[in-house]
């Protein structure tokens, strides 16, 4: 492999904002925000809206999460104009 062309592959914490679920994994994503993890170390935190803890397919529950006004955007785009 060529040197200095690949992104850093580091441990990061993903934080699901809708269910307050956090998990530690490795990723090439970067973040300026950090969080103190259970092992006492500081890790970059990536905030996500949906994860396996909040997605209806994995939970079996219907959750209404409208963080970006998706319903209004859809209605505005596809309603018939009189």
CORWO-V284720 format. One record per helix or strand of 3 or more residues. SS is the DSSP state (H for helix, E for strand). FROM is the first residue (numbers start at 1). TO is the last residue. If there is no record, write none. Layout:
BEGIN
ss=SS from=FROM to=TO
ss=SS from=FROM to=TO
END
This chain:
BEGIN
ss=E from=10 to=16
ss=E from=21 to=27
ss=E from=34 to=36
ss=E from=42 to=48
ss=H from=56 to=59
ss=H from=70 to=78
END
